[in-house]
Amino acid sequence: MHVLSGSHGRSGNVEPDYLIEPIKVLKEACRVLKPGGKIIISQSNRCFPSKAISMWLQMNDRQHLELINGYFQYAGGFEEPRKAFDITATQPDNSYCDPMFIIEAVKA
């Protein structure tokens, strides 16, 4: 995990589909964040199937978001509700773009 200093703690880059111990990672993120600090997780349906957890490969986008929310719930220490945003790019010709979502959680 790449970590940078920030005004509310630290920030980093992690992909939820590759995490073996996601709750442990989120507990650590909560530990290093100051109250009001945010963690933002991005997710798309693109991944390396050989590296992603098997459950991830069987889920749709909505289920991915619900799973990530569950990780936050079990990790504890984050405000409810968490926020999810669809940030999928739009093409001028309406051609297909891979869906992209971000999930924002705030330390309580």
Secondary structure as GFF3:
##gff-version 3
##sequence-region A 1 108
A	DSSP	beta_strand	2	6	.	.	.	ID=ss1
A	DSSP	beta_strand	9	13	.	.	.	ID=ss2
A	DSSP	three_ten_helix	16	18	.	.	.	ID=ss3
A	DSSP	alpha_helix	22	32	.	.	.	ID=ss4
A	DSSP	beta_strand	38	44	.	.	.	ID=ss5
A	DSSP	alpha_helix	54	57	.	.	.	ID=ss6
A	DSSP	alpha_helix	61	75	.	.	.	ID=ss7
A	DSSP	beta_strand	83	86	.	.	.	ID=ss8
A	DSSP	beta_strand	100	106	.	.	.	ID=ss9
###
